[in-house]
Amino acid sequence: MAENPKVTFIKQEYENSETGAKVPGITIIVDGVFRQVCDKLIKDSGREQDYVALIQEALFNGINQMIGECQKKQ
């Protein structure tokens, strides 16, 4: 995935409609080789999945791994 991964992250700010608090948001644009990798992962997963579900799963798996690494250091 080294050549032309083409993943664009756009930082945004939203307002929580209940509290009025400003909250961060991120838009992810999937294209190029990264899209091809995502398409293959979705196809090979054997379950109903789309880009949102795939990236959400990858994000939470990565966060959980980082939490585990931090806990080992303590």
C-alpha positions as CSV (number, residue, x, y, z in Angstrom):
1,M,0.0,0.0,0.0
2,A,3.0,2.3,-0.2
3,E,2.2,3.7,-3.6
4,N,-0.6,6.3,-3.9
5,P,-2.6,5.3,-0.8
6,K,-4.8,8.4,-1.3
7,V,-6.5,8.7,2.0
8,T,-7.6,12.2,2.8
9,F,-8.7,13.3,6.3
10,I,-10.7,16.5,6.8
11,K,-11.0,17.9,10.2
12,Q,-14.3,19.5,11.0
13,E,-16.1,20.9,14.0
14,Y,-19.8,20.2,14.8
15,E,-22.1,21.5,17.5
16,N,-23.9,19.0,19.8
17,S,-27.6,19.8,19.3
18,E,-28.4,18.8,22.9
19,T,-25.6,20.6,24.8
20,G,-24.4,23.2,22.3
21,A,-20.8,22.0,22.9
22,K,-18.4,22.1,20.0
23,V,-17.2,18.6,19.1
24,P,-14.5,17.5,16.7
25,G,-15.4,15.5,13.5
26,I,-13.4,13.8,10.8
27,T,-14.3,13.1,7.2
28,I,-12.3,10.3,5.6
29,I,-12.1,10.2,1.8
30,V,-11.1,6.7,0.5
31,D,-9.5,6.5,-2.9
32,G,-6.6,4.9,-4.8
33,V,-4.7,1.9,-3.5
34,F,-6.3,2.3,0.0
35,R,-9.8,1.9,-1.6
36,Q,-8.6,-1.2,-3.4
37,V,-7.4,-2.7,-0.1
38,C,-10.7,-1.7,1.6
39,D,-12.7,-3.3,-1.3
40,K,-10.7,-6.5,-0.9
41,L,-11.1,-6.6,2.9
42,I,-14.9,-6.0,2.5
43,K,-15.2,-8.7,-0.1
44,D,-13.1,-11.2,1.9
45,S,-14.7,-10.5,5.2
46,G,-17.8,-12.7,4.3
47,R,-20.2,-10.3,6.0
48,E,-22.3,-7.3,5.1
49,Q,-19.8,-4.5,5.4
50,D,-19.1,-1.1,3.9
51,Y,-16.3,1.5,4.1
52,V,-17.8,3.0,7.3
53,A,-18.0,-0.3,9.1
54,L,-14.6,-1.4,7.9
55,I,-12.8,1.8,9.0
56,Q,-14.8,1.9,12.3
57,E,-13.6,-1.7,13.1
58,A,-10.0,-0.9,12.1
59,L,-10.1,2.3,14.2
60,F,-11.4,0.6,17.3
61,N,-9.0,-2.4,16.9
62,G,-6.1,0.0,16.6
63,I,-7.3,2.1,19.6
64,N,-7.7,-1.0,21.7
65,Q,-4.2,-2.2,20.7
66,M,-2.8,1.2,21.7
67,I,-4.6,1.0,25.1
68,G,-3.2,-2.4,25.7
69,E,0.4,-1.2,24.9
70,C,0.0,1.8,27.3
71,Q,-1.3,-0.5,30.0
72,K,1.7,-2.8,29.6
73,K,4.0,0.2,30.2
74,Q,2.4,1.1,33.5
